[in-house]
Amino acid sequence: MNFRASSFGKRERQRQAEYRDASQTISEKARTPSDPKGLRNSYLLALGCEEENLFPALRGKHAARRYFASRGLGWWQASASGDNSGGRRPSRNMASSQIACVNFLLPLLEIPGAPTAMLRAIDGDVTDVVSIQGEACASAIEIEWIGLNHALEGPNITSRGSLSTSVDGFLIADTRTGRRAYLLEWKYVEEYRPNYLGEGRQGETRRRRYGERYRTSCSFNGKAPLEAWLYDPFYQIMRMRLLADRMVADRELDVSEAKVVVVVPAGNLAYRERITSPELSTLFPEARSAADVMRNTLSHPDRDFASVCPSVLAGAVRRTCGESATAWGNYLRKRYGW
């Protein structure tokens, strides 16, 4: 596959533009930005109307805004989108993966049985979802989770969501074999090029932070050196797996197993099928996808990793939860096609 911008990303940004201009969940003010970036990009909301990027039940000071504030979380921001709230408000970018993740996961807290139904679509042995007890909160679903006490990068890093390895979504379930953590990496239109992350001082910092953890990991089988992982998205997935290893080793929140799950739309072939690391591509010439690479580099790939489409998870919740999931399910279908 060559490295032109993917047709999937273009189609989905157009889908979001059409949703913005037609949906009753978006106000006239929100769909008519006046700044240059908003005028050029029809998938951006007007500045000041960013909360309309959320599922309607998540809007207002007592919903997603309070959830983020109680955990000290900032919203993802991008200068390319013209976001200007310093993380106090959601991105105006309707193709944001954080927005897609929040719109999918947080409403499940209000749908009885929904988190369990979602995880059973990944692993059929899930029996129930367990409340995550943090220092200042307790919830069945956490966003931007870095671990219980501090980040993988060191005990001095305790803030969630930036400058550390954090997972987009985090859940814990009881299963027939033990208590299992689920570390979700949520993607939407992302695609990556073969940009090497090992150069210069930042590259040395990455080797220092993760080299020993990688060499002593109980998850990786040693077939690929650390250098081979220094290309996104593999660098992201590798760090998430190391965070999962730490959770199990320290028995954080009583987990005995931990699974990294990449949630990415089926149509995003630029993410699914592009092997950005030349070293990984050479080591595993038969691999045709990022998931194939993970199957070749993990000692227990089925136990420790999964890749799943959001439409599969949404379908499982709809079938299990019925009418209580109708509003959420209709929103996801109309907005994202899931």
Contacts in CASP RR format, 6 or more apart in sequence:
PFRMAT RR
TARGET T0000
AUTHOR 0000-0000-0000
METHOD contacts of the structure
MODEL  1
MNFRASSFGKRERQRQAEYRDASQTISEKARTPSDPKGLRNSYLLALGCE
EENLFPALRGKHAARRYFASRGLGWWQASASGDNSGGRRPSRNMASSQIA
CVNFLLPLLEIPGAPTAMLRAIDGDVTDVVSIQGEACASAIEIEWIGLNH
ALEGPNITSRGSLSTSVDGFLIADTRTGRRAYLLEWKYVEEYRPNYLGEG
RQGETRRRRYGERYRTSCSFNGKAPLEAWLYDPFYQIMRMRLLADRMVAD
RELDVSEAKVVVVVPAGNLAYRERITSPELSTLFPEARSAADVMRNTLSH
PDRDFASVCPSVLAGAVRRTCGESATAWGNYLRKRYGW
1 269 0 8 1.000
1 270 0 8 1.000
1 273 0 8 1.000
1 274 0 8 1.000
3 193 0 8 1.000
3 194 0 8 1.000
3 274 0 8 1.000
5 191 0 8 1.000
6 189 0 8 1.000
6 191 0 8 1.000
6 268 0 8 1.000
6 269 0 8 1.000
6 270 0 8 1.000
8 189 0 8 1.000
8 265 0 8 1.000
8 267 0 8 1.000
8 268 0 8 1.000
8 269 0 8 1.000
8 270 0 8 1.000
9 95 0 8 1.000
9 189 0 8 1.000
9 191 0 8 1.000
9 268 0 8 1.000
9 270 0 8 1.000
12 95 0 8 1.000
12 188 0 8 1.000
12 189 0 8 1.000
12 265 0 8 1.000
13 41 0 8 1.000
13 43 0 8 1.000
13 95 0 8 1.000
13 189 0 8 1.000
14 42 0 8 1.000
14 43 0 8 1.000
15 335 0 8 1.000
15 336 0 8 1.000
15 337 0 8 1.000
16 43 0 8 1.000
16 94 0 8 1.000
16 95 0 8 1.000
16 335 0 8 1.000
17 42 0 8 1.000
17 43 0 8 1.000
17 94 0 8 1.000
19 26 0 8 1.000
19 94 0 8 1.000
19 334 0 8 1.000
19 335 0 8 1.000
20 26 0 8 1.000
20 30 0 8 1.000
20 31 0 8 1.000
20 42 0 8 1.000
20 43 0 8 1.000
20 45 0 8 1.000
20 94 0 8 1.000
21 31 0 8 1.000
21 42 0 8 1.000
23 334 0 8 1.000
23 335 0 8 1.000
25 52 0 8 1.000
25 56 0 8 1.000
25 331 0 8 1.000
26 45 0 8 1.000
26 52 0 8 1.000
27 49 0 8 1.000
27 52 0 8 1.000
29 46 0 8 1.000
29 49 0 8 1.000
30 45 0 8 1.000
30 46 0 8 1.000
30 49 0 8 1.000
30 52 0 8 1.000
31 45 0 8 1.000
31 46 0 8 1.000
32 46 0 8 1.000
33 39 0 8 1.000
33 44 0 8 1.000
33 45 0 8 1.000
33 46 0 8 1.000
33 47 0 8 1.000
33 92 0 8 1.000
34 46 0 8 1.000
35 47 0 8 1.000
35 82 0 8 1.000
37 44 0 8 1.000
37 80 0 8 1.000
37 81 0 8 1.000
37 82 0 8 1.000
38 44 0 8 1.000
38 46 0 8 1.000
38 82 0 8 1.000
38 92 0 8 1.000
41 81 0 8 1.000
43 93 0 8 1.000
43 94 0 8 1.000
43 95 0 8 1.000
44 81 0 8 1.000
44 82 0 8 1.000
44 92 0 8 1.000
44 93 0 8 1.000
44 94 0 8 1.000
45 52 0 8 1.000
45 53 0 8 1.000
45 92 0 8 1.000
45 94 0 8 1.000
46 92 0 8 1.000
47 82 0 8 1.000
47 84 0 8 1.000
47 92 0 8 1.000
48 89 0 8 1.000
48 92 0 8 1.000
49 92 0 8 1.000
50 83 0 8 1.000
50 85 0 8 1.000
50 89 0 8 1.000
50 90 0 8 1.000
50 91 0 8 1.000
50 92 0 8 1.000
51 59 0 8 1.000
51 60 0 8 1.000
51 65 0 8 1.000
51 89 0 8 1.000
51 90 0 8 1.000
52 59 0 8 1.000
53 90 0 8 1.000
53 91 0 8 1.000
53 92 0 8 1.000
53 93 0 8 1.000
53 94 0 8 1.000
53 96 0 8 1.000
53 99 0 8 1.000
54 63 0 8 1.000
54 64 0 8 1.000
54 90 0 8 1.000
54 99 0 8 1.000
54 102 0 8 1.000
54 103 0 8 1.000
55 102 0 8 1.000
55 103 0 8 1.000
55 106 0 8 1.000
55 107 0 8 1.000
55 328 0 8 1.000
55 331 0 8 1.000
56 331 0 8 1.000
57 63 0 8 1.000
57 107 0 8 1.000
57 110 0 8 1.000
57 327 0 8 1.000
57 328 0 8 1.000
58 64 0 8 1.000
58 102 0 8 1.000
58 103 0 8 1.000
58 106 0 8 1.000
58 107 0 8 1.000
63 106 0 8 1.000
64 90 0 8 1.000
64 102 0 8 1.000
64 106 0 8 1.000
67 73 0 8 1.000
67 106 0 8 1.000
67 143 0 8 1.000
68 74 0 8 1.000
68 75 0 8 1.000
68 143 0 8 1.000
70 136 0 8 1.000
70 137 0 8 1.000
71 136 0 8 1.000
71 137 0 8 1.000
71 142 0 8 1.000
71 143 0 8 1.000
71 144 0 8 1.000
71 160 0 8 1.000
72 159 0 8 1.000
72 160 0 8 1.000
73 143 0 8 1.000
73 144 0 8 1.000
73 160 0 8 1.000
73 161 0 8 1.000
74 86 0 8 1.000
74 87 0 8 1.000
74 88 0 8 1.000
74 144 0 8 1.000
74 161 0 8 1.000
74 162 0 8 1.000
75 85 0 8 1.000
75 86 0 8 1.000
75 87 0 8 1.000
75 88 0 8 1.000
75 89 0 8 1.000
75 90 0 8 1.000
75 91 0 8 1.000
75 98 0 8 1.000
76 87 0 8 1.000
76 91 0 8 1.000
76 96 0 8 1.000
76 98 0 8 1.000
76 99 0 8 1.000
77 83 0 8 1.000
77 84 0 8 1.000
77 85 0 8 1.000
77 86 0 8 1.000
77 87 0 8 1.000
77 91 0 8 1.000
78 91 0 8 1.000
78 93 0 8 1.000
78 96 0 8 1.000
81 91 0 8 1.000
81 92 0 8 1.000
81 93 0 8 1.000
81 96 0 8 1.000
82 92 0 8 1.000
83 91 0 8 1.000
83 92 0 8 1.000
83 93 0 8 1.000
90 96 0 8 1.000
90 98 0 8 1.000
90 99 0 8 1.000
90 102 0 8 1.000
91 98 0 8 1.000
91 99 0 8 1.000
93 99 0 8 1.000
95 188 0 8 1.000
95 189 0 8 1.000
96 188 0 8 1.000
97 168 0 8 1.000
97 186 0 8 1.000
97 187 0 8 1.000
97 188 0 8 1.000
97 189 0 8 1.000
97 190 0 8 1.000
98 168 0 8 1.000
98 186 0 8 1.000
100 186 0 8 1.000
100 188 0 8 1.000
100 310 0 8 1.000
100 336 0 8 1.000
101 143 0 8 1.000
101 168 0 8 1.000
101 169 0 8 1.000
101 184 0 8 1.000
101 186 0 8 1.000
101 263 0 8 1.000
102 143 0 8 1.000
103 331 0 8 1.000
103 332 0 8 1.000
103 335 0 8 1.000
104 186 0 8 1.000
104 310 0 8 1.000
104 313 0 8 1.000
104 314 0 8 1.000
104 332 0 8 1.000
104 338 0 8 1.000
105 141 0 8 1.000
105 143 0 8 1.000
105 169 0 8 1.000
105 184 0 8 1.000
106 141 0 8 1.000
106 143 0 8 1.000
107 328 0 8 1.000
108 114 0 8 1.000
108 115 0 8 1.000
108 118 0 8 1.000
108 140 0 8 1.000
108 141 0 8 1.000
108 317 0 8 1.000
108 328 0 8 1.000
109 115 0 8 1.000
109 139 0 8 1.000
109 140 0 8 1.000
109 141 0 8 1.000
111 317 0 8 1.000
111 321 0 8 1.000
111 324 0 8 1.000
111 325 0 8 1.000
111 328 0 8 1.000
112 321 0 8 1.000
112 324 0 8 1.000
113 129 0 8 1.000
113 320 0 8 1.000
113 321 0 8 1.000
114 317 0 8 1.000
114 320 0 8 1.000
114 321 0 8 1.000
114 324 0 8 1.000
114 325 0 8 1.000
115 129 0 8 1.000
115 140 0 8 1.000
115 141 0 8 1.000
115 171 0 8 1.000
116 126 0 8 1.000
116 127 0 8 1.000
116 128 0 8 1.000
116 129 0 8 1.000
116 173 0 8 1.000
117 316 0 8 1.000
117 317 0 8 1.000
117 319 0 8 1.000
117 320 0 8 1.000
117 321 0 8 1.000
118 313 0 8 1.000
118 316 0 8 1.000
118 317 0 8 1.000
119 126 0 8 1.000
119 129 0 8 1.000
119 171 0 8 1.000
119 173 0 8 1.000
119 182 0 8 1.000
120 126 0 8 1.000
120 316 0 8 1.000
120 320 0 8 1.000
121 308 0 8 1.000
121 312 0 8 1.000
121 313 0 8 1.000
121 315 0 8 1.000
121 316 0 8 1.000
122 182 0 8 1.000
122 259 0 8 1.000
122 261 0 8 1.000
122 306 0 8 1.000
122 308 0 8 1.000
122 313 0 8 1.000
123 173 0 8 1.000
123 175 0 8 1.000
123 180 0 8 1.000
123 259 0 8 1.000
123 306 0 8 1.000
125 175 0 8 1.000
125 176 0 8 1.000
125 177 0 8 1.000
126 173 0 8 1.000
126 174 0 8 1.000
126 175 0 8 1.000
126 180 0 8 1.000
127 173 0 8 1.000
127 174 0 8 1.000
127 175 0 8 1.000
127 176 0 8 1.000
128 173 0 8 1.000
128 174 0 8 1.000
129 140 0 8 1.000
129 171 0 8 1.000
129 172 0 8 1.000
129 173 0 8 1.000
129 174 0 8 1.000
130 140 0 8 1.000
130 172 0 8 1.000
130 173 0 8 1.000
130 174 0 8 1.000
130 179 0 8 1.000
130 253 0 8 1.000
131 138 0 8 1.000
131 139 0 8 1.000
131 140 0 8 1.000
132 138 0 8 1.000
132 139 0 8 1.000
132 140 0 8 1.000
132 141 0 8 1.000
132 142 0 8 1.000
132 170 0 8 1.000
132 171 0 8 1.000
132 172 0 8 1.000
132 253 0 8 1.000
133 253 0 8 1.000
134 148 0 8 1.000
140 171 0 8 1.000
141 169 0 8 1.000
141 170 0 8 1.000
141 171 0 8 1.000
142 169 0 8 1.000
142 170 0 8 1.000
142 171 0 8 1.000
143 168 0 8 1.000
143 169 0 8 1.000
143 170 0 8 1.000
144 160 0 8 1.000
144 161 0 8 1.000
144 166 0 8 1.000
144 167 0 8 1.000
144 168 0 8 1.000
144 169 0 8 1.000
145 160 0 8 1.000
145 166 0 8 1.000
145 167 0 8 1.000
145 169 0 8 1.000
145 170 0 8 1.000
145 183 0 8 1.000
146 152 0 8 1.000
146 157 0 8 1.000
146 158 0 8 1.000
146 160 0 8 1.000
146 161 0 8 1.000
146 164 0 8 1.000
146 165 0 8 1.000
146 166 0 8 1.000
146 167 0 8 1.000
146 243 0 8 1.000
147 243 0 8 1.000
147 246 0 8 1.000
147 247 0 8 1.000
147 252 0 8 1.000
148 247 0 8 1.000
148 250 0 8 1.000
148 252 0 8 1.000
148 253 0 8 1.000
149 155 0 8 1.000
149 158 0 8 1.000
150 156 0 8 1.000
150 157 0 8 1.000
150 158 0 8 1.000
151 157 0 8 1.000
151 158 0 8 1.000
151 164 0 8 1.000
151 165 0 8 1.000
151 166 0 8 1.000
152 164 0 8 1.000
152 165 0 8 1.000
152 209 0 8 1.000
152 213 0 8 1.000
152 239 0 8 1.000
152 242 0 8 1.000
152 243 0 8 1.000
152 246 0 8 1.000
153 163 0 8 1.000
153 164 0 8 1.000
153 165 0 8 1.000
153 209 0 8 1.000
157 163 0 8 1.000
157 164 0 8 1.000
160 166 0 8 1.000
165 239 0 8 1.000
165 240 0 8 1.000
165 242 0 8 1.000
165 243 0 8 1.000
167 183 0 8 1.000
167 184 0 8 1.000
167 185 0 8 1.000
167 240 0 8 1.000
167 243 0 8 1.000
168 184 0 8 1.000
168 185 0 8 1.000
168 186 0 8 1.000
169 182 0 8 1.000
169 183 0 8 1.000
169 184 0 8 1.000
169 186 0 8 1.000
170 181 0 8 1.000
170 182 0 8 1.000
170 183 0 8 1.000
170 184 0 8 1.000
171 181 0 8 1.000
171 182 0 8 1.000
171 184 0 8 1.000
172 179 0 8 1.000
172 180 0 8 1.000
172 181 0 8 1.000
172 182 0 8 1.000
172 253 0 8 1.000
172 255 0 8 1.000
173 179 0 8 1.000
173 180 0 8 1.000
173 182 0 8 1.000
174 180 0 8 1.000
175 257 0 8 1.000
177 256 0 8 1.000
177 257 0 8 1.000
178 256 0 8 1.000
178 257 0 8 1.000
179 253 0 8 1.000
179 254 0 8 1.000
179 255 0 8 1.000
179 256 0 8 1.000
179 257 0 8 1.000
180 255 0 8 1.000
180 256 0 8 1.000
180 257 0 8 1.000
180 258 0 8 1.000
180 259 0 8 1.000
181 244 0 8 1.000
181 247 0 8 1.000
181 248 0 8 1.000
181 252 0 8 1.000
181 253 0 8 1.000
181 255 0 8 1.000
181 257 0 8 1.000
181 258 0 8 1.000
181 259 0 8 1.000
182 258 0 8 1.000
182 259 0 8 1.000
182 261 0 8 1.000
183 240 0 8 1.000
183 243 0 8 1.000
183 244 0 8 1.000
183 258 0 8 1.000
183 259 0 8 1.000
183 260 0 8 1.000
183 261 0 8 1.000
184 261 0 8 1.000
184 262 0 8 1.000
184 263 0 8 1.000
185 233 0 8 1.000
185 236 0 8 1.000
185 237 0 8 1.000
185 240 0 8 1.000
185 260 0 8 1.000
185 261 0 8 1.000
185 262 0 8 1.000
185 263 0 8 1.000
186 263 0 8 1.000
186 310 0 8 1.000
187 233 0 8 1.000
187 262 0 8 1.000
187 263 0 8 1.000
187 264 0 8 1.000
187 265 0 8 1.000
187 268 0 8 1.000
187 271 0 8 1.000
188 264 0 8 1.000
188 265 0 8 1.000
188 268 0 8 1.000
189 268 0 8 1.000
190 233 0 8 1.000
190 268 0 8 1.000
190 271 0 8 1.000
191 268 0 8 1.000
191 270 0 8 1.000
191 271 0 8 1.000
191 274 0 8 1.000
192 231 0 8 1.000
192 232 0 8 1.000
192 233 0 8 1.000
192 271 0 8 1.000
192 274 0 8 1.000
192 276 0 8 1.000
193 276 0 8 1.000
194 231 0 8 1.000
194 276 0 8 1.000
194 277 0 8 1.000
194 278 0 8 1.000
195 231 0 8 1.000
195 232 0 8 1.000
195 276 0 8 1.000
196 230 0 8 1.000
196 231 0 8 1.000
197 203 0 8 1.000
197 206 0 8 1.000
197 230 0 8 1.000
197 231 0 8 1.000
197 232 0 8 1.000
197 235 0 8 1.000
198 204 0 8 1.000
198 206 0 8 1.000
198 207 0 8 1.000
198 227 0 8 1.000
198 230 0 8 1.000
203 230 0 8 1.000
206 230 0 8 1.000
206 235 0 8 1.000
207 226 0 8 1.000
210 226 0 8 1.000
210 238 0 8 1.000
210 239 0 8 1.000
210 242 0 8 1.000
211 226 0 8 1.000
213 242 0 8 1.000
213 245 0 8 1.000
213 246 0 8 1.000
214 220 0 8 1.000
214 226 0 8 1.000
214 229 0 8 1.000
214 238 0 8 1.000
214 242 0 8 1.000
215 226 0 8 1.000
217 241 0 8 1.000
217 242 0 8 1.000
217 245 0 8 1.000
218 245 0 8 1.000
218 248 0 8 1.000
218 249 0 8 1.000
218 299 0 8 1.000
219 241 0 8 1.000
219 244 0 8 1.000
219 245 0 8 1.000
219 298 0 8 1.000
219 299 0 8 1.000
219 300 0 8 1.000
219 304 0 8 1.000
220 238 0 8 1.000
220 241 0 8 1.000
220 297 0 8 1.000
220 298 0 8 1.000
220 299 0 8 1.000
221 297 0 8 1.000
221 298 0 8 1.000
221 299 0 8 1.000
222 297 0 8 1.000
223 283 0 8 1.000
223 296 0 8 1.000
223 297 0 8 1.000
224 279 0 8 1.000
224 280 0 8 1.000
224 283 0 8 1.000
224 297 0 8 1.000
225 279 0 8 1.000
227 279 0 8 1.000
228 234 0 8 1.000
228 277 0 8 1.000
228 279 0 8 1.000
228 280 0 8 1.000
228 283 0 8 1.000
229 235 0 8 1.000
229 238 0 8 1.000
229 277 0 8 1.000
229 280 0 8 1.000
230 277 0 8 1.000
231 276 0 8 1.000
231 277 0 8 1.000
231 280 0 8 1.000
232 276 0 8 1.000
233 262 0 8 1.000
233 271 0 8 1.000
233 276 0 8 1.000
233 290 0 8 1.000
234 276 0 8 1.000
234 277 0 8 1.000
234 280 0 8 1.000
234 290 0 8 1.000
234 293 0 8 1.000
237 260 0 8 1.000
237 262 0 8 1.000
237 290 0 8 1.000
237 294 0 8 1.000
237 305 0 8 1.000
240 260 0 8 1.000
241 260 0 8 1.000
241 298 0 8 1.000
241 304 0 8 1.000
241 305 0 8 1.000
244 258 0 8 1.000
244 259 0 8 1.000
244 260 0 8 1.000
244 304 0 8 1.000
245 258 0 8 1.000
246 252 0 8 1.000
247 253 0 8 1.000
247 255 0 8 1.000
247 258 0 8 1.000
248 255 0 8 1.000
248 256 0 8 1.000
248 257 0 8 1.000
248 258 0 8 1.000
257 303 0 8 1.000
258 304 0 8 1.000
259 303 0 8 1.000
259 304 0 8 1.000
259 305 0 8 1.000
259 306 0 8 1.000
260 304 0 8 1.000
260 305 0 8 1.000
260 306 0 8 1.000
261 305 0 8 1.000
261 306 0 8 1.000
261 307 0 8 1.000
261 308 0 8 1.000
262 290 0 8 1.000
262 291 0 8 1.000
262 305 0 8 1.000
262 306 0 8 1.000
262 307 0 8 1.000
262 308 0 8 1.000
263 308 0 8 1.000
263 309 0 8 1.000
263 310 0 8 1.000
263 313 0 8 1.000
264 271 0 8 1.000
264 272 0 8 1.000
264 307 0 8 1.000
264 309 0 8 1.000
264 310 0 8 1.000
265 309 0 8 1.000
265 310 0 8 1.000
265 311 0 8 1.000
265 336 0 8 1.000
265 338 0 8 1.000
266 272 0 8 1.000
266 309 0 8 1.000
266 311 0 8 1.000
271 290 0 8 1.000
272 289 0 8 1.000
272 290 0 8 1.000
272 291 0 8 1.000
272 307 0 8 1.000
273 288 0 8 1.000
273 289 0 8 1.000
273 290 0 8 1.000
274 290 0 8 1.000
275 281 0 8 1.000
275 287 0 8 1.000
275 289 0 8 1.000
275 290 0 8 1.000
275 293 0 8 1.000
277 293 0 8 1.000
280 287 0 8 1.000
280 293 0 8 1.000
280 297 0 8 1.000
281 287 0 8 1.000
283 296 0 8 1.000
284 292 0 8 1.000
284 293 0 8 1.000
284 296 0 8 1.000
284 297 0 8 1.000
286 292 0 8 1.000
287 293 0 8 1.000
287 296 0 8 1.000
289 307 0 8 1.000
290 307 0 8 1.000
291 305 0 8 1.000
291 307 0 8 1.000
294 301 0 8 1.000
294 305 0 8 1.000
294 307 0 8 1.000
295 301 0 8 1.000
295 305 0 8 1.000
298 304 0 8 1.000
298 305 0 8 1.000
309 338 0 8 1.000
310 332 0 8 1.000
310 336 0 8 1.000
310 338 0 8 1.000
311 337 0 8 1.000
311 338 0 8 1.000
314 329 0 8 1.000
314 332 0 8 1.000
314 333 0 8 1.000
314 338 0 8 1.000
317 325 0 8 1.000
317 328 0 8 1.000
317 329 0 8 1.000
318 325 0 8 1.000
318 329 0 8 1.000
332 338 0 8 1.000
END
